[in-house]
Amino acid sequence: MKYVLVLKICSLLHLNCLPEITDNFIFNSWSECANAGYLRAIQTTNEMDSDIVNRNQVVVNFQCLLVEET
């Protein structure tokens, strides 16, 4: 099975999220996708201004979606 990573950046304070970001890379396993999701979440948060992250209580959620193999 193959998976694609989908990230969602959300504000817990405002209870809203930006549009989902879909990674074009296809992962060969769930664990590869999940590990990439955790790393991308950390990277995304670190790239944002810390005042914005703190003031809006920003979190990065992700999911690994099954891709139909052709």
PDB file of N, CA, C, O and CB in Angstrom:
ATOM      1  N   MET A   1       0.835  -1.186   0.000  1.00  0.00           N
ATOM      2  CA  MET A   1       0.000   0.000   0.000  1.00  0.00           C
ATOM      3  C   MET A   1       0.879   1.248   0.000  1.00  0.00           C
ATOM      4  O   MET A   1       1.998   1.242   0.513  1.00  0.00           O
ATOM      5  CB  MET A   1      -0.950  -0.001   1.215  1.00  0.00           C
ATOM      6  N   LYS A   2       0.345   2.311  -0.585  1.00  0.00           N
ATOM      7  CA  LYS A   2       1.060   3.575  -0.687  1.00  0.00           C
ATOM      8  C   LYS A   2       0.199   4.671  -0.056  1.00  0.00           C
ATOM      9  O   LYS A   2      -1.027   4.576  -0.012  1.00  0.00           O
ATOM     10  CB  LYS A   2       1.403   3.913  -2.176  1.00  0.00           C
ATOM     11  N   TYR A   3       0.890   5.729   0.437  1.00  0.00           N
ATOM     12  CA  TYR A   3       0.199   6.785   1.170  1.00  0.00           C
ATOM     13  C   TYR A   3       0.684   8.161   0.745  1.00  0.00           C
ATOM     14  O   TYR A   3       1.820   8.330   0.302  1.00  0.00           O
ATOM     15  CB  TYR A   3       0.395   6.605   2.669  1.00  0.00           C
ATOM     16  N   VAL A   4      -0.205   9.146   0.889  1.00  0.00           N
ATOM     17  CA  VAL A   4       0.133  10.543   0.653  1.00  0.00           C
ATOM     18  C   VAL A   4      -0.103  11.299   1.965  1.00  0.00           C
ATOM     19  O   VAL A   4      -1.048  11.016   2.701  1.00  0.00           O
ATOM     20  CB  VAL A   4      -0.720  11.153  -0.530  1.00  0.00           C
ATOM     21  N   LEU A   5       0.774  12.262   2.236  1.00  0.00           N
ATOM     22  CA  LEU A   5       0.702  13.047   3.462  1.00  0.00           C
ATOM     23  C   LEU A   5      -0.144  14.292   3.248  1.00  0.00           C
ATOM     24  O   LEU A   5       0.040  15.016   2.270  1.00  0.00           O
ATOM     25  CB  LEU A   5       2.106  13.434   3.939  1.00  0.00           C
ATOM     26  N   VAL A   6      -1.077  14.538   4.172  1.00  0.00           N
ATOM     27  CA  VAL A   6      -1.925  15.727   4.134  1.00  0.00           C
ATOM     28  C   VAL A   6      -1.759  16.458   5.460  1.00  0.00           C
ATOM     29  O   VAL A   6      -2.008  15.895   6.526  1.00  0.00           O
ATOM     30  CB  VAL A   6      -3.431  15.356   3.871  1.00  0.00           C
ATOM     31  N   LEU A   7      -1.332  17.728   5.385  1.00  0.00           N
ATOM     32  CA  LEU A   7      -1.124  18.554   6.577  1.00  0.00           C
ATOM     33  C   LEU A   7      -2.254  19.560   6.728  1.00  0.00           C
ATOM     34  O   LEU A   7      -2.818  20.043   5.746  1.00  0.00           O
ATOM     35  CB  LEU A   7       0.232  19.284   6.507  1.00  0.00           C
ATOM     36  N   LYS A   8      -2.571  19.863   7.981  1.00  0.00           N
ATOM     37  CA  LYS A   8      -3.573  20.875   8.270  1.00  0.00           C
ATOM     38  C   LYS A   8      -3.052  21.749   9.408  1.00  0.00           C
ATOM     39  O   LYS A   8      -2.759  21.252  10.495  1.00  0.00           O
ATOM     40  CB  LYS A   8      -4.948  20.226   8.637  1.00  0.00           C
ATOM     41  N   ILE A   9      -2.936  23.062   9.151  1.00  0.00           N
ATOM     42  CA  ILE A   9      -2.474  24.017  10.151  1.00  0.00           C
ATOM     43  C   ILE A   9      -3.709  24.681  10.754  1.00  0.00           C
ATOM     44  O   ILE A   9      -4.531  25.264  10.047  1.00  0.00           O
ATOM     45  CB  ILE A   9      -1.494  25.083   9.527  1.00  0.00           C
ATOM     46  N   CYS A  10      -3.819  24.575  12.092  1.00  0.00           N
ATOM     47  CA  CYS A  10      -5.030  25.038  12.769  1.00  0.00           C
ATOM     48  C   CYS A  10      -4.706  25.931  13.955  1.00  0.00           C
ATOM     49  O   CYS A  10      -3.615  25.864  14.522  1.00  0.00           O
ATOM     50  CB  CYS A  10      -5.861  23.855  13.229  1.00  0.00           C
ATOM     51  N   SER A  11      -5.667  26.766  14.319  1.00  0.00           N
ATOM     52  CA  SER A  11      -5.603  27.574  15.528  1.00  0.00           C
ATOM     53  C   SER A  11      -6.579  26.983  16.529  1.00  0.00           C
ATOM     54  O   SER A  11      -7.783  26.929  16.276  1.00  0.00           O
ATOM     55  CB  SER A  11      -5.927  29.078  15.236  1.00  0.00           C
ATOM     56  N   LEU A  12      -6.060  26.540  17.667  1.00  0.00           N
ATOM     57  CA  LEU A  12      -6.942  26.023  18.710  1.00  0.00           C
ATOM     58  C   LEU A  12      -7.718  27.149  19.379  1.00  0.00           C
ATOM     59  O   LEU A  12      -8.817  26.936  19.891  1.00  0.00           O
ATOM     60  CB  LEU A  12      -6.137  25.248  19.754  1.00  0.00           C
ATOM     61  N   LEU A  13      -7.149  28.336  19.372  1.00  0.00           N
ATOM     62  CA  LEU A  13      -7.808  29.480  19.984  1.00  0.00           C
ATOM     63  C   LEU A  13      -9.026  29.908  19.168  1.00  0.00           C
ATOM     64  O   LEU A  13     -10.087  30.176  19.731  1.00  0.00           O
ATOM     65  CB  LEU A  13      -6.827  30.646  20.125  1.00  0.00           C
ATOM     66  N   HIS A  14      -8.879  29.972  17.859  1.00  0.00           N
ATOM     67  CA  HIS A  14      -9.946  30.451  16.976  1.00  0.00           C
ATOM     68  C   HIS A  14     -10.798  29.328  16.394  1.00  0.00           C
ATOM     69  O   HIS A  14     -11.802  29.580  15.728  1.00  0.00           O
ATOM     70  CB  HIS A  14      -9.350  31.254  15.853  1.00  0.00           C
ATOM     71  N   LEU A  15     -10.388  28.082  16.653  1.00  0.00           N
ATOM     72  CA  LEU A  15     -11.120  26.901  16.160  1.00  0.00           C
ATOM     73  C   LEU A  15     -11.321  26.929  14.653  1.00  0.00           C
ATOM     74  O   LEU A  15     -12.416  26.671  14.153  1.00  0.00           O
ATOM     75  CB  LEU A  15     -12.473  26.799  16.846  1.00  0.00           C
ATOM     76  N   ASN A  16     -10.232  27.253  13.929  1.00  0.00           N
ATOM     77  CA  ASN A  16     -10.299  27.210  12.468  1.00  0.00           C
ATOM     78  C   ASN A  16      -8.971  26.709  11.917  1.00  0.00           C
ATOM     79  O   ASN A  16      -7.956  26.688  12.612  1.00  0.00           O
ATOM     80  CB  ASN A  16     -10.641  28.608  11.885  1.00  0.00           C
ATOM     81  N   CYS A  17      -9.005  26.310  10.663  1.00  0.00           N
ATOM     82  CA  CYS A  17      -7.824  25.751  10.003  1.00  0.00           C
ATOM     83  C   CYS A  17      -7.640  26.377   8.632  1.00  0.00           C
ATOM     84  O   CYS A  17      -8.598  26.809   7.990  1.00  0.00           O
ATOM     85  CB  CYS A  17      -7.940  24.221   9.878  1.00  0.00           C
ATOM     86  N   LEU A  18      -6.398  26.416   8.203  1.00  0.00           N
ATOM     87  CA  LEU A  18      -6.095  26.806   6.832  1.00  0.00           C
ATOM     88  C   LEU A  18      -6.451  25.644   5.913  1.00  0.00           C
ATOM     89  O   LEU A  18      -6.633  24.522   6.385  1.00  0.00           O
ATOM     90  CB  LEU A  18      -4.594  27.210   6.675  1.00  0.00           C
ATOM     91  N   PRO A  19      -6.553  25.892   4.614  1.00  0.00           N
ATOM     92  CA  PRO A  19      -6.807  24.768   3.690  1.00  0.00           C
ATOM     93  C   PRO A  19      -5.711  23.704   3.810  1.00  0.00           C
ATOM     94  O   PRO A  19      -4.549  24.010   4.077  1.00  0.00           O
ATOM     95  CB  PRO A  19      -6.892  25.278   2.224  1.00  0.00           C
ATOM     96  N   GLU A  20      -6.109  22.468   3.607  1.00  0.00           N
ATOM     97  CA  GLU A  20      -5.162  21.350   3.706  1.00  0.00           C
ATOM     98  C   GLU A  20      -4.042  21.484   2.687  1.00  0.00           C
ATOM     99  O   GLU A  20      -4.236  21.999   1.586  1.00  0.00           O
ATOM    100  CB  GLU A  20      -5.887  20.016   3.509  1.00  0.00           C
ATOM    101  N   ILE A  21      -2.875  21.012   3.075  1.00  0.00           N
ATOM    102  CA  ILE A  21      -1.707  20.978   2.199  1.00  0.00           C
ATOM    103  C   ILE A  21      -1.412  19.521   1.903  1.00  0.00           C
ATOM    104  O   ILE A  21      -1.129  18.744   2.815  1.00  0.00           O
ATOM    105  CB  ILE A  21      -0.466  21.695   2.845  1.00  0.00           C
ATOM    106  N   THR A  22      -1.477  19.146   0.630  1.00  0.00           N
ATOM    107  CA  THR A  22      -1.203  17.764   0.249  1.00  0.00           C
ATOM    108  C   THR A  22       0.197  17.672  -0.319  1.00  0.00           C
ATOM    109  O   THR A  22       0.567  18.408  -1.234  1.00  0.00           O
ATOM    110  CB  THR A  22      -2.241  17.251  -0.774  1.00  0.00           C
ATOM    111  N   ASP A  23       0.959  16.768   0.231  1.00  0.00           N
ATOM    112  CA  ASP A  23       2.316  16.517  -0.243  1.00  0.00           C
ATOM    113  C   ASP A  23       2.212  15.664  -1.503  1.00  0.00           C
ATOM    114  O   ASP A  23       1.451  14.697  -1.530  1.00  0.00           O
ATOM    115  CB  ASP A  23       3.195  15.810   0.860  1.00  0.00           C
ATOM    116  N   ASN A  24       2.954  16.003  -2.531  1.00  0.00           N
ATOM    117  CA  ASN A  24       2.905  15.237  -3.777  1.00  0.00           C
ATOM    118  C   ASN A  24       3.715  13.960  -3.724  1.00  0.00           C
ATOM    119  O   ASN A  24       3.614  13.121  -4.619  1.00  0.00           O
ATOM    120  CB  ASN A  24       3.390  16.081  -4.913  1.00  0.00           C
ATOM    121  N   PHE A  25       4.515  13.804  -2.688  1.00  0.00           N
ATOM    122  CA  PHE A  25       5.352  12.620  -2.566  1.00  0.00           C
ATOM    123  C   PHE A  25       4.503  11.431  -2.120  1.00  0.00           C
ATOM    124  O   PHE A  25       3.662  11.560  -1.231  1.00  0.00           O
ATOM    125  CB  PHE A  25       6.510  12.869  -1.571  1.00  0.00           C
ATOM    126  N   ILE A  26       4.723  10.297  -2.730  1.00  0.00           N
ATOM    127  CA  ILE A  26       4.002   9.068  -2.365  1.00  0.00           C
ATOM    128  C   ILE A  26       4.920   8.211  -1.501  1.00  0.00           C
ATOM    129  O   ILE A  26       6.047   7.901  -1.885  1.00  0.00           O
ATOM    130  CB  ILE A  26       3.531   8.275  -3.641  1.00  0.00           C
ATOM    131  N   PHE A  27       4.418   7.836  -0.333  1.00  0.00           N
ATOM    132  CA  PHE A  27       5.188   7.015   0.594  1.00  0.00           C
ATOM    133  C   PHE A  27       4.850   5.545   0.408  1.00  0.00           C
ATOM    134  O   PHE A  27       3.711   5.187   0.110  1.00  0.00           O
ATOM    135  CB  PHE A  27       4.924   7.443   2.042  1.00  0.00           C
ATOM    136  N   ASN A  28       5.849   4.707   0.587  1.00  0.00           N
ATOM    137  CA  ASN A  28       5.679   3.267   0.385  1.00  0.00           C
ATOM    138  C   ASN A  28       5.091   2.545   1.579  1.00  0.00           C
ATOM    139  O   ASN A  28       4.689   1.387   1.467  1.00  0.00           O
ATOM    140  CB  ASN A  28       6.987   2.651   0.047  1.00  0.00           C
ATOM    141  N   SER A  29       5.034   3.219   2.736  1.00  0.00           N
ATOM    142  CA  SER A  29       4.481   2.573   3.928  1.00  0.00           C
ATOM    143  C   SER A  29       3.856   3.619   4.843  1.00  0.00           C
ATOM    144  O   SER A  29       4.129   4.814   4.734  1.00  0.00           O
ATOM    145  CB  SER A  29       5.576   1.780   4.682  1.00  0.00           C
ATOM    146  N   TRP A  30       3.013   3.136   5.740  1.00  0.00           N
ATOM    147  CA  TRP A  30       2.369   4.002   6.726  1.00  0.00           C
ATOM    148  C   TRP A  30       3.427   4.649   7.613  1.00  0.00           C
ATOM    149  O   TRP A  30       3.348   5.844   7.897  1.00  0.00           O
ATOM    150  CB  TRP A  30       1.355   3.202   7.583  1.00  0.00           C
ATOM    151  N   SER A  31       4.412   3.876   8.051  1.00  0.00           N
ATOM    152  CA  SER A  31       5.415   4.413   8.971  1.00  0.00           C
ATOM    153  C   SER A  31       6.249   5.509   8.321  1.00  0.00           C
ATOM    154  O   SER A  31       6.586   6.489   8.986  1.00  0.00           O
ATOM    155  CB  SER A  31       6.326   3.297   9.466  1.00  0.00           C
ATOM    156  N   GLU A  32       6.591   5.376   7.043  1.00  0.00           N
ATOM    157  CA  GLU A  32       7.326   6.427   6.343  1.00  0.00           C
ATOM    158  C   GLU A  32       6.502   7.711   6.291  1.00  0.00           C
ATOM    159  O   GLU A  32       7.025   8.801   6.523  1.00  0.00           O
ATOM    160  CB  GLU A  32       7.698   5.972   4.919  1.00  0.00           C
ATOM    161  N   CYS A  33       5.238   7.580   5.992  1.00  0.00           N
ATOM    162  CA  CYS A  33       4.350   8.735   5.900  1.00  0.00           C
ATOM    163  C   CYS A  33       4.171   9.384   7.274  1.00  0.00           C
ATOM    164  O   CYS A  33       4.240  10.607   7.395  1.00  0.00           O
ATOM    165  CB  CYS A  33       2.983   8.319   5.320  1.00  0.00           C
ATOM    166  N   ALA A  34       3.944   8.581   8.298  1.00  0.00           N
ATOM    167  CA  ALA A  34       3.746   9.111   9.645  1.00  0.00           C
ATOM    168  C   ALA A  34       4.999   9.826  10.135  1.00  0.00           C
ATOM    169  O   ALA A  34       4.904  10.914  10.703  1.00  0.00           O
ATOM    170  CB  ALA A  34       3.367   7.987  10.615  1.00  0.00           C
ATOM    171  N   ASN A  35       6.155   9.241   9.927  1.00  0.00           N
ATOM    172  CA  ASN A  35       7.400   9.893  10.339  1.00  0.00           C
ATOM    173  C   ASN A  35       7.583  11.226   9.614  1.00  0.00           C
ATOM    174  O   ASN A  35       7.988  12.217  10.222  1.00  0.00           O
ATOM    175  CB  ASN A  35       8.604   8.974  10.066  1.00  0.00           C
ATOM    176  N   ALA A  36       7.287  11.248   8.331  1.00  0.00           N
ATOM    177  CA  ALA A  36       7.381  12.495   7.560  1.00  0.00           C
ATOM    178  C   ALA A  36       6.383  13.521   8.090  1.00  0.00           C
ATOM    179  O   ALA A  36       6.684  14.714   8.128  1.00  0.00           O
ATOM    180  CB  ALA A  36       7.127  12.229   6.054  1.00  0.00           C
ATOM    181  N   GLY A  37       5.214  13.073   8.494  1.00  0.00           N
ATOM    182  CA  GLY A  37       4.201  13.977   9.042  1.00  0.00           C
ATOM    183  C   GLY A  37       4.675  14.660  10.309  1.00  0.00           C
ATOM    184  O   GLY A  37       4.502  15.868  10.472  1.00  0.00           O
ATOM    185  N   TYR A  38       5.274  13.887  11.212  1.00  0.00           N
ATOM    186  CA  TYR A  38       5.795  14.480  12.449  1.00  0.00           C
ATOM    187  C   TYR A  38       6.912  15.471  12.142  1.00  0.00           C
ATOM    188  O   TYR A  38       6.961  16.555  12.724  1.00  0.00           O
ATOM    189  CB  TYR A  38       6.308  13.383  13.402  1.00  0.00           C
ATOM    190  N   LEU A  39       7.802  15.104  11.235  1.00  0.00           N
ATOM    191  CA  LEU A  39       8.908  15.999  10.887  1.00  0.00           C
ATOM    192  C   LEU A  39       8.409  17.276  10.221  1.00  0.00           C
ATOM    193  O   LEU A  39       8.881  18.369  10.534  1.00  0.00           O
ATOM    194  CB  LEU A  39       9.895  15.285   9.966  1.00  0.00           C
ATOM    195  N   ARG A  40       7.458  17.140   9.304  1.00  0.00           N
ATOM    196  CA  ARG A  40       6.911  18.318   8.617  1.00  0.00           C
ATOM    197  C   ARG A  40       6.151  19.214   9.586  1.00  0.00           C
ATOM    198  O   ARG A  40       6.180  20.437   9.447  1.00  0.00           O
ATOM    199  CB  ARG A  40       5.989  17.890   7.466  1.00  0.00           C
ATOM    200  N   ALA A  41       5.468  18.621  10.568  1.00  0.00           N
ATOM    201  CA  ALA A  41       4.751  19.415  11.563  1.00  0.00           C
ATOM    202  C   ALA A  41       5.733  20.258  12.371  1.00  0.00           C
ATOM    203  O   ALA A  41       5.497  21.444  12.604  1.00  0.00           O
ATOM    204  CB  ALA A  41       3.929  18.503  12.497  1.00  0.00           C
ATOM    205  N   ILE A  42       6.831  19.644  12.797  1.00  0.00           N
ATOM    206  CA  ILE A  42       7.850  20.376  13.547  1.00  0.00           C
ATOM    207  C   ILE A  42       8.462  21.469  12.676  1.00  0.00           C
ATOM    208  O   ILE A  42       8.618  22.607  13.118  1.00  0.00           O
ATOM    209  CB  ILE A  42       8.946  19.417  14.055  1.00  0.00           C
ATOM    210  N   GLN A  43       8.804  21.122  11.448  1.00  0.00           N
ATOM    211  CA  GLN A  43       9.410  22.084  10.527  1.00  0.00           C
ATOM    212  C   GLN A  43       8.470  23.263  10.274  1.00  0.00           C
ATOM    213  O   GLN A  43       8.900  24.416  10.289  1.00  0.00           O
ATOM    214  CB  GLN A  43       9.771  21.398   9.199  1.00  0.00           C
ATOM    215  N   THR A  44       7.208  22.979  10.045  1.00  0.00           N
ATOM    216  CA  THR A  44       6.226  24.025   9.765  1.00  0.00           C
ATOM    217  C   THR A  44       6.082  24.965  10.954  1.00  0.00           C
ATOM    218  O   THR A  44       6.068  26.184  10.786  1.00  0.00           O
ATOM    219  CB  THR A  44       4.867  23.408   9.414  1.00  0.00           C
ATOM    220  N   THR A  45       5.976  24.403  12.151  1.00  0.00           N
ATOM    221  CA  THR A  45       5.841  25.226  13.358  1.00  0.00           C
ATOM    222  C   THR A  45       7.086  26.067  13.581  1.00  0.00           C
ATOM    223  O   THR A  45       6.984  27.239  13.943  1.00  0.00           O
ATOM    224  CB  THR A  45       5.574  24.346  14.587  1.00  0.00           C
ATOM    225  N   ASN A  46       8.263  25.485  13.370  1.00  0.00           N
ATOM    226  CA  ASN A  46       9.512  26.219  13.561  1.00  0.00           C
ATOM    227  C   ASN A  46       9.689  27.352  12.552  1.00  0.00           C
ATOM    228  O   ASN A  46      10.343  28.351  12.852  1.00  0.00           O
ATOM    229  CB  ASN A  46      10.682  25.269  13.465  1.00  0.00           C
ATOM    230  N   GLU A  47       9.113  27.204  11.365  1.00  0.00           N
ATOM    231  CA  GLU A  47       9.230  28.235  10.335  1.00  0.00           C
ATOM    232  C   GLU A  47       8.284  29.414  10.569  1.00  0.00           C
ATOM    233  O   GLU A  47       8.470  30.489   9.997  1.00  0.00           O
ATOM    234  CB  GLU A  47       8.961  27.631   8.975  1.00  0.00           C
ATOM    235  N   MET A  48       7.285  29.209  11.399  1.00  0.00           N
ATOM    236  CA  MET A  48       6.332  30.280  11.692  1.00  0.00           C
ATOM    237  C   MET A  48       6.884  31.188  12.787  1.00  0.00           C
ATOM    238  O   MET A  48       7.696  30.760  13.607  1.00  0.00           O
ATOM    239  CB  MET A  48       4.964  29.695  12.114  1.00  0.00           C
ATOM    240  N   ASP A  49       6.447  32.418  12.795  1.00  0.00           N
ATOM    241  CA  ASP A  49       6.828  33.347  13.850  1.00  0.00           C
ATOM    242  C   ASP A  49       6.288  32.814  15.190  1.00  0.00           C
ATOM    243  O   ASP A  49       5.102  32.505  15.303  1.00  0.00           O
ATOM    244  CB  ASP A  49       6.284  34.794  13.551  1.00  0.00           C
ATOM    245  N   SER A  50       7.144  32.713  16.177  1.00  0.00           N
ATOM    246  CA  SER A  50       6.744  32.118  17.452  1.00  0.00           C
ATOM    247  C   SER A  50       5.637  32.914  18.135  1.00  0.00           C
ATOM    248  O   SER A  50       4.816  32.336  18.847  1.00  0.00           O
ATOM    249  CB  SER A  50       7.943  32.012  18.377  1.00  0.00           C
ATOM    250  N   ASP A  51       5.600  34.240  17.928  1.00  0.00           N
ATOM    251  CA  ASP A  51       4.514  35.041  18.508  1.00  0.00           C
ATOM    252  C   ASP A  51       3.165  34.633  17.916  1.00  0.00           C
ATOM    253  O   ASP A  51       2.167  34.551  18.632  1.00  0.00           O
ATOM    254  CB  ASP A  51       4.765  36.545  18.269  1.00  0.00           C
ATOM    255  N   ILE A  52       3.140  34.382  16.618  1.00  0.00           N
ATOM    256  CA  ILE A  52       1.896  33.955  15.968  1.00  0.00           C
ATOM    257  C   ILE A  52       1.482  32.580  16.484  1.00  0.00           C
ATOM    258  O   ILE A  52       0.310  32.352  16.783  1.00  0.00           O
ATOM    259  CB  ILE A  52       2.063  33.925  14.426  1.00  0.00           C
ATOM    260  N   VAL A  53       2.438  31.673  16.587  1.00  0.00           N
ATOM    261  CA  VAL A  53       2.147  30.324  17.084  1.00  0.00           C
ATOM    262  C   VAL A  53       1.583  30.398  18.498  1.00  0.00           C
ATOM    263  O   VAL A  53       0.570  29.766  18.799  1.00  0.00           O
ATOM    264  CB  VAL A  53       3.421  29.442  17.058  1.00  0.00           C
ATOM    265  N   ASN A  54       2.231  31.161  19.358  1.00  0.00           N
ATOM    266  CA  ASN A  54       1.786  31.267  20.745  1.00  0.00           C
ATOM    267  C   ASN A  54       0.465  32.013  20.880  1.00  0.00           C
ATOM    268  O   ASN A  54      -0.427  31.573  21.606  1.00  0.00           O
ATOM    269  CB  ASN A  54       2.842  31.956  21.571  1.00  0.00           C
ATOM    270  N   ARG A  55       0.337  33.128  20.194  1.00  0.00           N
ATOM    271  CA  ARG A  55      -0.872  33.956  20.309  1.00  0.00           C
ATOM    272  C   ARG A  55      -2.112  33.225  19.787  1.00  0.00           C
ATOM    273  O   ARG A  55      -3.204  33.392  20.328  1.00  0.00           O
ATOM    274  CB  ARG A  55      -0.685  35.272  19.543  1.00  0.00           C
ATOM    275  N   ASN A  56      -1.945  32.416  18.738  1.00  0.00           N
ATOM    276  CA  ASN A  56      -3.090  31.732  18.114  1.00  0.00           C
ATOM    277  C   ASN A  56      -3.183  30.259  18.485  1.00  0.00           C
ATOM    278  O   ASN A  56      -4.068  29.550  18.007  1.00  0.00           O
ATOM    279  CB  ASN A  56      -3.008  31.860  16.613  1.00  0.00           C
ATOM    280  N   GLN A  57      -2.277  29.800  19.329  1.00  0.00           N
ATOM    281  CA  GLN A  57      -2.232  28.389  19.729  1.00  0.00           C
ATOM    282  C   GLN A  57      -2.287  27.482  18.490  1.00  0.00           C
ATOM    283  O   GLN A  57      -3.186  26.656  18.331  1.00  0.00           O
ATOM    284  CB  GLN A  57      -3.407  28.058  20.695  1.00  0.00           C
ATOM    285  N   VAL A  58      -1.295  27.673  17.632  1.00  0.00           N
ATOM    286  CA  VAL A  58      -1.235  26.952  16.366  1.00  0.00           C
ATOM    287  C   VAL A  58      -0.772  25.508  16.585  1.00  0.00           C
ATOM    288  O   VAL A  58       0.168  25.245  17.336  1.00  0.00           O
ATOM    289  CB  VAL A  58      -0.294  27.672  15.383  1.00  0.00           C
ATOM    290  N   VAL A  59      -1.448  24.599  15.919  1.00  0.00           N
ATOM    291  CA  VAL A  59      -1.039  23.199  15.885  1.00  0.00           C
ATOM    292  C   VAL A  59      -1.030  22.740  14.429  1.00  0.00           C
ATOM    293  O   VAL A  59      -1.740  23.291  13.588  1.00  0.00           O
ATOM    294  CB  VAL A  59      -1.991  22.306  16.755  1.00  0.00           C
ATOM    295  N   VAL A  60      -0.227  21.736  14.149  1.00  0.00           N
ATOM    296  CA  VAL A  60      -0.191  21.145  12.813  1.00  0.00           C
ATOM    297  C   VAL A  60      -0.643  19.700  12.945  1.00  0.00           C
ATOM    298  O   VAL A  60       0.001  18.889  13.611  1.00  0.00           O
ATOM    299  CB  VAL A  60       1.245  21.241  12.169  1.00  0.00           C
ATOM    300  N   ASN A  61      -1.752  19.395  12.305  1.00  0.00           N
ATOM    301  CA  ASN A  61      -2.266  18.026  12.265  1.00  0.00           C
ATOM    302  C   ASN A  61      -1.896  17.419  10.921  1.00  0.00           C
ATOM    303  O   ASN A  61      -1.665  18.136   9.947  1.00  0.00           O
ATOM    304  CB  ASN A  61      -3.814  17.988  12.492  1.00  0.00           C
ATOM    305  N   PHE A  62      -1.844  16.116  10.877  1.00  0.00           N
ATOM    306  CA  PHE A  62      -1.592  15.463   9.595  1.00  0.00           C
ATOM    307  C   PHE A  62      -2.304  14.132   9.547  1.00  0.00           C
ATOM    308  O   PHE A  62      -2.685  13.558  10.567  1.00  0.00           O
ATOM    309  CB  PHE A  62      -0.089  15.273   9.359  1.00  0.00           C
ATOM    310  N   GLN A  63      -2.469  13.664   8.331  1.00  0.00           N
ATOM    311  CA  GLN A  63      -3.001  12.319   8.116  1.00  0.00           C
ATOM    312  C   GLN A  63      -2.319  11.707   6.911  1.00  0.00           C
ATOM    313  O   GLN A  63      -1.849  12.413   6.019  1.00  0.00           O
ATOM    314  CB  GLN A  63      -4.539  12.344   7.921  1.00  0.00           C
ATOM    315  N   CYS A  64      -2.271  10.421   6.897  1.00  0.00           N
ATOM    316  CA  CYS A  64      -1.716   9.672   5.770  1.00  0.00           C
ATOM    317  C   CYS A  64      -2.877   8.981   5.077  1.00  0.00           C
ATOM    318  O   CYS A  64      -3.540   8.121   5.658  1.00  0.00           O
ATOM    319  CB  CYS A  64      -0.623   8.634   6.235  1.00  0.00           C
ATOM    320  N   LEU A  65      -3.115   9.360   3.840  1.00  0.00           N
ATOM    321  CA  LEU A  65      -4.247   8.812   3.091  1.00  0.00           C
ATOM    322  C   LEU A  65      -3.766   7.742   2.135  1.00  0.00           C
ATOM    323  O   LEU A  65      -2.746   7.887   1.460  1.00  0.00           O
ATOM    324  CB  LEU A  65      -4.988   9.919   2.322  1.00  0.00           C
ATOM    325  N   LEU A  66      -4.512   6.687   2.098  1.00  0.00           N
ATOM    326  CA  LEU A  66      -4.229   5.577   1.204  1.00  0.00           C
ATOM    327  C   LEU A  66      -4.391   6.031  -0.244  1.00  0.00           C
ATOM    328  O   LEU A  66      -5.374   6.687  -0.588  1.00  0.00           O
ATOM    329  CB  LEU A  66      -5.155   4.377   1.508  1.00  0.00           C
ATOM    330  N   VAL A  67      -3.432   5.684  -1.080  1.00  0.00           N
ATOM    331  CA  VAL A  67      -3.460   6.042  -2.489  1.00  0.00           C
ATOM    332  C   VAL A  67      -3.779   4.787  -3.280  1.00  0.00           C
ATOM    333  O   VAL A  67      -3.208   3.721  -3.049  1.00  0.00           O
ATOM    334  CB  VAL A  67      -2.108   6.675  -2.950  1.00  0.00           C
ATOM    335  N   GLU A  68      -4.706   4.937  -4.218  1.00  0.00           N
ATOM    336  CA  GLU A  68      -5.027   3.805  -5.088  1.00  0.00           C
ATOM    337  C   GLU A  68      -3.857   3.512  -6.011  1.00  0.00           C
ATOM    338  O   GLU A  68      -3.408   4.384  -6.755  1.00  0.00           O
ATOM    339  CB  GLU A  68      -6.302   4.087  -5.910  1.00  0.00           C
ATOM    340  N   GLU A  69      -3.375   2.307  -5.962  1.00  0.00           N
ATOM    341  CA  GLU A  69      -2.249   1.919  -6.820  1.00  0.00           C
ATOM    342  C   GLU A  69      -2.776   1.534  -8.191  1.00  0.00           C
ATOM    343  O   GLU A  69      -3.767   0.814  -8.317  1.00  0.00           O
ATOM    344  CB  GLU A  69      -1.442   0.743  -6.195  1.00  0.00           C
ATOM    345  N   THR A  70      -2.089   2.032  -9.219  1.00  0.00           N
ATOM    346  CA  THR A  70      -2.533   1.720 -10.592  1.00  0.00           C
ATOM    347  C   THR A  70      -1.524   0.844 -11.289  1.00  0.00           C
ATOM    348  O   THR A  70      -1.720   0.477 -12.448  1.00  0.00           O
ATOM    349  CB  THR A  70      -2.755   3.005 -11.405  1.00  0.00           C
TER     350      THR A  70
END
